[in-house]
Amino acid sequence: DNPINLICLIDISGSMGLGFENVATKPFLDFIETLHQDSVLTLFTFNHNIKEVYTKEKIESIDKDNIKTALKPGGGTYFWGSILNVLEKWPEYSTTDNENMKSLFLVITDGADGASTDEELDKFTEMSSSCWNDINCYFMHPPTLNGSSLLNLPEGQCLAFDNDEQHTEAAINGLSGLVAQYSRNPGDDE
């Protein structure tokens, strides 16, 4: 399959943790292993604030230990403000040197926001009515959240997982198949 430009926003709040390990760590590392080696990754983590870990780093150059450290859980959930931060700078993150490389936005969280302002939520709500026309986004969340309603996304772009490694791994395996299909250019062999 073809390389993609992957932009990820991953929850590292305390509820994502199993001891010192984020439930998404191993599945996420396994997932990026399935990507074409010329793919690039921009990775953000969020708890009570947002942090940029990588910016358009080639998959082959990614330091897995750095990701394990970055995904260590703790803190609250600054969801709306974090997603808004990425969406407001989307043209910057989605532009690559390879004009044929498709961009994909992946959001992983297990809970409701506890740190964003009403103004940030209102701004996201306003943006989400049209932003998904131009941004291909997949949202991984627990079945207790209505992901489609929460982000105003089509249901097919929401992957539910229970907050344990087995279910998260299954959701990411499903995502791997979707990404492989998405990365193919029109006219590529099916």
Secondary structure, 3 states (H helix, E strand, C coil): CCCEEEEEEEECCHHHEECCEECCHHHHHHHHHCCCCCCEEEEEEECCCEEEEEEEEEHHHCCHHHHHHHCCCCCCCCHHHHHHHHHHCHHHHHCCCCCCCEEEEEEECCCCCCCCCHHHHHHHHHHHCCHHHCCCEEEEECCCCCHHHHHCCCHHHEEECCCCHHHHHHHHHHHHHHHHHHHCCCCCCC
